[in-house]
Amino acid sequence: MTPDLNDHVVYMDEFVNLMAHQFGDASTPTGIKGYEIDNEPSLWYSSHPYMHPSKPGAAEVVSKGIDLAKAVKKVDPSAQMFGPVSYGIDEMYDMHGADDWISVKGSYSWYMDYYLDKFRIASLQEGRRLLDVLDIHWYPEVQAGGYRITDRASYDNLEANKARMQAPRSLWDPSYTENSWISQWRSSYLPLIPRLKQSIDMYNPDTKIAITEYNYGGENNVYGGIAEADLLGIFGKYGVYETNFWKMVNGLTDAPYINSAFNLYTNYDGNHSAFGDTKIKAETSDIDNSSIYGSVFKDSNNDLHLIALNKNNDFDMNAVFNIAGGTRYASARVWAFDGSSPTVTERAPVTGISGSTFAYTIPKLTAVHIVLKAQ
């Protein structure tokens, strides 16, 4: 609890020991649940030039990560370890061109395979899991209207805004090809979430996925809000364990439409009412112009929650909803945000539910949360 201030070393297990004494261990309600092994390690030479002035090696990052995970788990066995916290596709591919990658690559397809497998082997030797969550950062490289969609200048460009709403498809949709250098040079690693799961299944089964930094731009407009609402649905639908939105500060003091997207899921009525905790299958026949996500609360009533997005820039969507299963619904209330305001407000309810089918017009550039009450 009292580190030696004269040994010229900062010990991470001492830090974890302090956290466990301060808040309780990870198994307690107030304990720190997990630790990131590092942050964007291939960039150590630029982010921490005094500590690591040279480019890190592929084997070095794994070796140091395993040593850290062992040290943390010895102090707090319940803590989850997140790694390698890669900054983007180049780091995921070959540790940003690490000098030793070719010599250690062997038959691995990309660095994620190597990282997962080395942690699996070390975990078997240690007798406990050392990597709980495969952790990455994701800032799309999509280009449109002369801009990358994460550039502040793109927020006022129509073509970039349209591309912004489509960009989340690179996370899951094999039929989508984004306009970026990634699709040109690293296309075999898209869509990203299924590709990460493929590596996990092969090299370190049951490892979770986290995207601990992401931003698709457009924080101040409806296009960014719809993209964010889509992302939150994708994360839930495809089993991403944890995500963290990284707010850009380039001249913006607020991110109103990002707040709207979160509110649509977590506080749609102003009383902290939320989307359900158990996903149900929900599919759209028009993935270019719409998205839909469904859920229920497993330990509550039979309310059915649907979040539907109209990504049309010019047209309302006359949507027809067909619901499988034996539950029948008597009524439905609707909350939404749109291009006129980021505030989530209640809209006209669904009327004319016929058995398991109903129709509802979703205006252009609108995200709705429909709550259907069972009969």
C-alpha positions in Angstrom: 0.0 0.0 0.0 3.0 2.3 0.3 5.1 2.1 -2.9 8.9 2.7 -2.8 9.3 6.1 -4.4 13.0 5.7 -4.9 13.2 2.5 -7.0 12.5 4.3 -10.4 9.8 1.8 -11.2 6.0 2.0 -11.3 4.5 -1.4 -10.5 1.1 -2.1 -11.9 0.2 -4.8 -9.4 0.7 -2.1 -6.7 -1.8 0.1 -8.6 -4.3 -2.8 -8.8 -3.7 -3.5 -5.1 -4.6 0.2 -4.3 -7.8 -0.1 -6.4 -8.9 -3.3 -4.7 -8.3 -1.7 -1.2 -10.0 1.5 -2.2 -13.1 0.1 -3.9 -13.2 -3.7 -3.3 -12.1 -6.3 -5.7 -13.8 -7.0 -9.0 -16.2 -9.4 -7.5 -17.8 -6.7 -5.3 -20.5 -4.2 -6.4 -18.1 -1.3 -6.2 -14.9 -2.9 -7.4 -13.0 -2.1 -10.6 -14.3 -4.7 -13.1 -11.5 -4.8 -15.5 -8.3 -3.3 -16.8 -7.0 -2.4 -20.3 -3.7 -4.1 -20.8 -2.5 -1.0 -22.7 -3.7 1.6 -25.2 -2.8 1.5 -28.9 0.5 -0.2 -28.2 1.9 0.0 -31.7 2.0 3.8 -31.2 4.1 3.7 -28.1 7.0 5.3 -29.9 4.9 8.4 -30.7 2.6 8.5 -27.6 5.3 7.7 -25.1 8.5 8.6 -26.8 10.5 8.9 -23.5 9.4 5.5 -22.3 9.5 3.6 -25.6 11.3 5.6 -28.3 11.5 2.7 -30.8 8.7 0.9 -32.6 7.4 -1.9 -30.4 7.7 -5.5 -31.6 4.8 -7.8 -32.2 6.2 -10.4 -29.7 7.1 -7.7 -27.2 3.5 -6.4 -27.0 2.2 -9.9 -26.4 4.9 -10.8 -23.8 4.4 -7.6 -21.8 0.7 -8.0 -22.0 0.8 -11.6 -20.7 3.1 -10.5 -17.8 0.8 -7.7 -16.9 -2.3 -9.9 -17.0 -0.6 -12.4 -14.7 0.3 -9.7 -12.2 -3.2 -8.2 -12.2 -4.9 -11.6 -11.8 -2.7 -12.5 -8.9 -3.9 -9.4 -7.0 -7.5 -9.5 -8.2 -8.4 -12.9 -9.8 -11.9 -11.6 -10.7 -10.7 -8.7 -12.7 -11.2 -8.9 -16.5 -8.3 -8.1 -18.8 -8.9 -6.2 -22.1 -6.3 -6.2 -24.8 -4.5 -5.3 -27.0 -6.6 -2.1 -27.4 -5.6 -1.7 -31.0 -5.9 1.7 -32.6 -7.2 0.4 -36.0 -7.0 -2.1 -38.7 -3.2 -1.7 -39.3 -2.4 -2.6 -35.8 -4.9 -5.5 -35.9 -3.2 -6.7 -39.1 0.5 -6.6 -38.4 1.0 -4.5 -35.3 1.4 -1.5 -37.6 4.3 -3.0 -39.6 6.2 -4.3 -36.6 9.8 -5.2 -37.6 9.5 -8.7 -36.2 6.0 -9.5 -37.5 7.2 -11.6 -40.6 9.5 -13.7 -38.4 6.7 -14.5 -35.8 3.7 -14.6 -38.1 3.9 -18.3 -39.1 0.5 -19.5 -40.4 -1.5 -16.7 -38.6 -3.6 -14.6 -40.9 -3.2 -11.4 -38.9 -1.9 -10.1 -35.6 -5.3 -10.8 -33.9 -4.8 -14.5 -34.4 -1.3 -14.4 -33.0 -2.3 -12.3 -30.0 -5.3 -14.5 -29.2 -3.4 -17.8 -29.5 -0.4 -16.7 -27.4 -2.8 -15.6 -24.6 -4.6 -18.9 -24.9 -1.4 -20.9 -24.5 -0.2 -18.7 -21.6 -3.6 -19.1 -19.9 -3.3 -22.8 -20.1 0.1 -22.6 -18.5 -1.1 -20.2 -15.8 -4.2 -22.2 -15.0 -6.5 -19.2 -15.5 -7.8 -17.0 -18.3 -5.5 -14.1 -18.9 -7.4 -12.4 -21.8 -11.1 -11.9 -21.1 -11.9 -9.3 -23.8 -10.4 -8.7 -27.3 -10.3 -4.9 -27.3 -10.1 -2.6 -30.3 -10.7 1.0 -31.4 -12.6 1.8 -34.5 -12.8 5.1 -36.4 -14.1 4.5 -39.9 -11.9 5.5 -42.8 -14.9 6.0 -45.2 -14.5 8.7 -47.7 -17.3 10.7 -49.4 -17.8 14.2 -50.7 -14.1 14.8 -50.5 -13.9 14.1 -46.8 -13.3 11.3 -44.3 -16.5 11.0 -42.4 -14.8 11.5 -39.0 -13.4 14.9 -40.2 -15.2 17.9 -38.7 -15.6 19.5 -42.1 -17.6 16.4 -43.3 -20.5 17.2 -40.9 -21.9 19.8 -43.3 -21.4 17.7 -46.5 -24.5 15.9 -47.8 -22.6 13.0 -49.5 -20.5 12.5 -46.4 -23.6 12.5 -44.2 -25.3 9.9 -46.4 -22.2 7.7 -46.3 -22.1 8.1 -42.5 -25.4 6.3 -42.1 -24.2 3.4 -44.3 -20.8 3.1 -42.7 -21.9 0.9 -39.7 -22.6 -1.9 -42.2 -18.8 -2.6 -42.3 -19.2 -4.1 -38.9 -21.6 -6.8 -40.0 -22.8 -6.8 -43.6 -20.8 -8.8 -46.2 -22.8 -7.3 -49.0 -21.6 -3.7 -48.2 -18.4 -2.3 -49.6 -17.2 1.0 -48.1 -15.2 3.6 -50.0 -12.0 3.5 -48.1 -8.4 2.2 -48.2 -9.5 -0.6 -45.9 -11.8 -2.0 -48.4 -9.1 -1.7 -51.0 -6.2 -3.3 -49.1 -7.7 -5.1 -46.1 -11.1 -6.2 -47.5 -10.8 -9.8 -46.2 -11.0 -8.4 -42.6 -14.4 -6.9 -43.2 -17.1 -7.1 -42.0 -15.2 -6.6 -38.8 -17.3 -8.2 -36.0 -17.7 -11.6 -37.8 -14.0 -11.6 -38.6 -13.0 -11.0 -35.0 -15.4 -13.7 -33.9 -13.8 -16.1 -36.4 -10.4 -15.5 -34.9 -11.7 -15.9 -31.4 -13.5 -19.1 -32.2 -10.3 -20.5 -33.7 -7.6 -19.3 -31.3 -9.2 -18.3 -28.0 -12.8 -19.4 -27.7 -15.2 -17.5 -25.4 -13.1 -14.3 -25.5 -15.5 -11.3 -25.6 -15.2 -8.3 -27.9 -15.0 -4.7 -26.9 -14.7 -1.5 -29.0 -13.5 0.9 -26.3 -13.2 3.9 -28.7 -15.3 4.7 -31.7 -16.8 7.7 -33.4 -18.6 8.0 -36.8 -18.8 11.8 -36.8 -21.9 13.9 -37.2 -22.4 14.5 -33.5 -24.4 17.7 -34.2 -26.7 16.4 -36.9 -29.4 13.8 -37.5 -27.1 11.7 -39.8 -24.7 11.1 -36.9 -27.6 10.4 -34.6 -29.1 7.8 -36.9 -25.6 6.2 -37.4 -25.2 6.1 -33.6 -28.6 4.5 -33.1 -27.7 1.9 -35.7 -24.3 1.2 -34.0 -26.0 0.7 -30.6 -28.4 -1.8 -32.2 -25.5 -3.6 -34.0 -23.5 -3.9 -30.8 -26.4 -5.5 -29.1 -27.4 -7.7 -32.0 -23.9 -9.1 -32.7 -22.9 -9.5 -29.0 -20.3 -6.8 -28.5 -19.5 -6.9 -24.8 -18.6 -3.3 -24.2 -18.3 -0.1 -26.2 -17.2 3.5 -25.4 -18.2 6.4 -27.6 -15.2 8.8 -28.0 -16.4 12.4 -28.3 -14.5 14.5 -30.8 -13.8 18.0 -29.5 -13.0 19.7 -32.8 -15.0 22.9 -32.3 -18.0 21.2 -30.8 -19.1 21.7 -27.2 -21.9 19.2 -27.3 -23.0 16.1 -29.2 -26.8 16.5 -29.1 -27.6 13.8 -31.7 -25.4 11.2 -30.0 -27.2 11.9 -26.8 -30.5 11.4 -28.7 -29.4 7.9 -29.9 -28.4 6.9 -26.4 -31.7 8.3 -25.0 -33.7 6.3 -27.6 -32.4 3.1 -26.0 -32.0 4.2 -22.3 -34.4 7.1 -21.6 -36.9 7.4 -24.4 -39.7 8.8 -22.3 -37.7 10.9 -19.9 -38.4 8.5 -17.0 -35.4 6.2 -17.8 -37.5 3.6 -19.6 -35.3 1.5 -21.7 -34.9 -0.9 -24.6 -35.3 -4.5 -23.5 -32.5 -6.6 -22.1 -33.0 -9.7 -24.3 -32.6 -9.4 -28.1 -35.0 -10.9 -30.5 -34.6 -11.6 -34.2 -35.4 -8.5 -36.3 -34.7 -8.1 -40.0 -35.4 -5.5 -42.6 -36.0 -6.1 -46.3 -34.2 -2.9 -47.2 -30.8 -2.7 -45.5 -29.7 0.3 -47.6 -32.5 2.6 -46.2 -33.5 1.1 -42.9 -32.4 -0.9 -39.9 -34.5 -2.6 -37.2 -33.7 -4.0 -33.7 -36.0 -5.9 -31.4 -36.0 -6.8 -27.7 -38.0 -7.8 -24.7 -37.4 -7.9 -21.0 -36.9 -11.5 -20.0 -38.1 -11.0 -16.4 -40.9 -8.6 -17.0 -44.1 -8.2 -19.1 -44.5 -9.1 -22.7 -43.9 -5.7 -24.1 -42.1 -5.8 -27.4 -39.5 -3.0 -28.2 -38.6 -2.2 -31.7 -36.1 0.5 -32.8 -36.5 1.3 -36.5 -34.4 3.7 -38.6 -35.4 5.5 -41.8 -32.1 6.4 -43.5 -33.8 7.9 -46.5 -32.7 11.5 -47.1 -35.7 12.5 -49.1 -38.6 10.1 -48.5 -40.9 8.9 -45.8 -41.0 5.1 -45.3 -44.4 3.4 -45.2 -43.2 0.4 -43.1 -45.1 -2.8 -42.7 -44.2 -4.8 -39.6 -44.8 -8.6 -39.4 -44.4 -10.2 -36.0 -43.8 -13.9 -35.5 -44.7 -15.9 -32.4 -48.0 -16.4 -30.6 -48.2 -13.1 -28.7 -50.8 -10.6 -29.9 -50.5 -6.9 -29.3 -53.3 -4.4 -28.6 -51.6 -1.1 -28.9 -48.2 0.6 -29.4 -46.7 4.0 -28.4 -43.9 5.6 -30.4 -41.0 7.9 -29.4 -38.6 9.4 -31.9 -36.0 12.0 -32.9 -35.5 13.4 -36.4 -33.8 16.2 -38.4 -35.9 18.9 -36.9 -34.7 18.3 -33.3 -32.4 15.9 -31.4 -35.0 15.7 -28.5 -36.7 12.4 -28.3 -40.4 13.0 -28.1 -43.6 10.9 -28.2 -45.2 10.7 -31.6 -48.5 9.4 -33.0 -49.2 5.9 -31.8 -49.6 2.8 -33.9 -53.2 2.2 -34.8 -54.9 -0.7 -36.6 -52.9 -3.6 -35.4 -54.3 -6.6 -37.2 -53.2 -9.9 -35.6 -49.5 -9.8 -35.9 -49.1 -7.1 -38.5 -49.2 -3.3 -38.5 -48.2 -0.4 -40.7 -46.5 2.8 -39.6 -45.1 5.7 -41.6 -41.6 6.7 -40.5 -40.7 10.2 -41.8 -37.4 10.7 -43.6 -34.2 10.8 -41.4 -36.0 9.6 -38.3 -35.3 7.0 -35.6 -38.2 5.6 -33.7 -38.7 3.4 -30.6 -42.0 1.5 -30.8 -43.3 -0.1 -27.6 -46.0 -2.7 -28.3 -48.3 -3.7 -25.4 -49.4 -7.3 -25.3 -53.1 -8.1 -25.2 
